Each structure stands twice: as C-alpha cells, then as structure tokens.
Amino acid sequence: MTRAPIPETAPSPVPDAGEAPAGRTTLATIGAGLLVTVAVFGGTALLLLTAPSLGPWATTFIVAAATVHALAMLAVIRHFLRRGGITLAALGFSRPTWRLLHLLWQIPVIIIAVLATQGLVFAATGSDPGGSPGGIDSLATSGGPPVAALLFVAVAGLTPLWEEMLFRGMIQGSVRARFGRVAGVAISALAFAAAHGVPILLPYMLTLGCGLALLREFHRNLWGPLAMHCTLNAVASSAILTALL
C-alpha cells in the first residue's frame, strides 16, 4: 500500500489583517469628522474674535483646540468602527512583523520624494519655502514649554493616529474593497491632500498621501504609514522641541 504524497505548500504571503469598513460607515465617519472640525476650530475662532481680552491667551486656545480636535476625531472614528463591527486589529492594527524593518529605507525615500516635489513647486512659483511651517514655529515658541509639549503631542502623535485610521484605514480600505488597490491608493491620497486645504502644499500632500497609501499596501497594516507619518510630523515640528529645551 503506497502512501499518498503530501502536497507541498507555498509560503503564505504577508496577511492583510485589515477589514474594509462599509462605504456607509466611512461616509458617516467623514461627515461626523467635518462637523467636529467646524465645531472645534470654528468655535475657537469665534471665541477669540468676540472676546478680544483673550488675545494674550490665543496660542493656548489654538493649541488646546488642535488637541481637542484630534481626541474628538479619534472618538468619532472609534464610535463608527464599533457601530460597523470593525475592531482596531481588523482595521489594520494587527501584530507588527519584521517586515517593518523596510521602513529604514522607505521613510528616507518618501521624505526625499515629498521634499523634492514641494521644492519643484516652490521653484516654479517663486514661493518662499521657509514660510510654510511658520505657523507651527510661532505657536511653539510663543506659548512656552507646556503649550509646546501639548502641541508636539497633538501634531506628532494624535493627529497622525486619527488621520491614518481614517484615510488609510477606512477610506483606503473601503475603496480598495469595492474598486481595487489602485483606486484605494489614488482616492485616499486625493482625500488626504484635499483635507489639508492649502493650495501651495497640495503637491506635497498628494505625494505624501501616495507614499502613506503605498506603505499601507506594502505592510498590510497601519503600523508602516503611522510610523512614517509620526516621523515626518516630528521632524517638521522640530521647532517645538527647541521650545521645550
């Protein structure tokens, strides 16, 4: 009696732990996020305009608004994920693998790409590249160490977290499930660039959005794009660290 040969199994690819949220869940999250953004920043602007006596505290209010907005966005995203039955692990926060070591070369390549893209725009338009980060610089240096520390946490930690959950987790995931990977990368990158709303920075944001979306596809989770996003925001906010010293 001969034993049947055991079939060889090919090595399994890196699993994609992300589960695509339904389109309605993603759209509801975007709508709620827009309402939160208008309420937080619109309310802060209205308060500062109608109460001139708060002028000396404007920096503190703006930084507090940025922090509250990031926390509120995380709460909104978490709420709709729960309603849609999507866990954080299913969204893309699965267990990290050694594949993340590729970030050692991917992060520098993407940073060079986005800086080169924006450099070409500045060269073509004659704009001053030194003026773009001035808002963060002034907030970091005028509010003192406590405000600078809060701003750094918001810019380099909380904001990348909710943006990756929304743009690469929900938008890219739902579009990819319906229209394919290329559409997921393209639409999530366009949405990411449009959400930042500064025309002169659109090429920069679009290139960054494409890079983050490709990292989402390469690593099959959100850890890769989140690490890239936090790194870039931390570097761009170096003036905040200076204010802390």
Secondary structure, DSSP 8 states (H G I E B T S, - for coil): ----------------------HHHHHHHHHHHHHHHIIIIIHHHHHHHH-GGGGGGHHHHHHHHHHHHHHHHHHHHHHHHHHTT--HHHHT-----GGGGGHHHHHHHHHHHHHHHHHHHHHHHT--GGGTTHHHHHHHHHSHHHHHHHHHHIIIIIHHHHHIIIIIIIIHHHHHHHH-HHHHHHHHHHHHHHHH--GGGHHHHHHHHHHHHHHHHHHSSSHHHHHHHHHHHHHHTHHHHHHH-
